[in-house]
Amino acid sequence: MLELLSREARLDAAFFAGDVWAAGAPFECQRRGWPVPGRLAIAGLDNQGIASEICPQRTTISVLREEIGRRATSMLLDRLDGKDVGPKIVDVEFELIVRKST
């Protein structure tokens, strides 16, 4: 959070590549007296349990981690066998879970 704010003092939203990282961001906001989401909206990725248990509950993006792993493994094994792996980009879908931090 400090790094983001050092780059852009007028930041009004932050997206973190993991809910655990997003969990710590409001502490800096609290030190500055900024309400979340009033002054800064915060969201994370992966819908980890911490996202729904902390205050305010984090908005997050839920992804199908197991499906990503299965498809990546299958593509890797096919490639090792010399087979065509098909498209390099595979849509495994996601769900935006809006909670109180945005």
NORSULRA-V142655 format. One record per backbone hydrogen bond with DSSP energy under -0.5 kcal/mol. CO is the residue of the C=O (numbers start at 1). NH is the residue of the N-H. E is the energy in kcal/mol with one decimal. If there is no record, write none. Layout:
co | nh | e
CO | NH | E
CO | NH | E
//
This chain:
co | nh | e
1 | 5 | -2.6
2 | 6 | -2.0
3 | 7 | -1.2
4 | 7 | -0.5
4 | 8 | -2.0
8 | 11 | -1.5
12 | 41 | -2.2
14 | 43 | -2.2
18 | 22 | -2.0
19 | 23 | -1.6
20 | 24 | -0.8
21 | 24 | -0.8
21 | 25 | -0.7
22 | 26 | -0.6
24 | 27 | -1.4
24 | 28 | -0.7
25 | 28 | -0.9
25 | 29 | -1.4
26 | 30 | -3.0
27 | 31 | -2.1
28 | 32 | -1.6
29 | 33 | -0.6
29 | 34 | -3.1
30 | 33 | -1.0
35 | 37 | -0.5
35 | 39 | -2.9
35 | 40 | -1.4
41 | 14 | -2.4
42 | 59 | -0.9
43 | 16 | -2.6
44 | 61 | -0.9
45 | 19 | -1.4
48 | 51 | -1.7
48 | 52 | -0.5
49 | 52 | -1.0
49 | 53 | -0.8
50 | 54 | -1.6
51 | 58 | -2.7
57 | 101 | -1.2
59 | 44 | -2.3
60 | 62 | -0.5
60 | 97 | -3.2
61 | 46 | -3.7
61 | 63 | -0.5
62 | 95 | -2.1
63 | 65 | -1.5
64 | 68 | -2.4
65 | 69 | -2.4
66 | 70 | -2.6
67 | 71 | -2.7
68 | 72 | -2.5
69 | 73 | -2.5
70 | 74 | -2.6
71 | 75 | -2.6
72 | 76 | -2.4
73 | 77 | -2.8
74 | 78 | -2.4
75 | 79 | -2.4
76 | 80 | -2.5
77 | 81 | -1.6
78 | 83 | -2.7
79 | 82 | -1.5
88 | 90 | -0.5
90 | 92 | -0.8
93 | 64 | -0.6
95 | 62 | -3.3
95 | 97 | -0.6
96 | 98 | -0.7
97 | 60 | -2.2
99 | 102 | -0.9
101 | 42 | -2.5
//
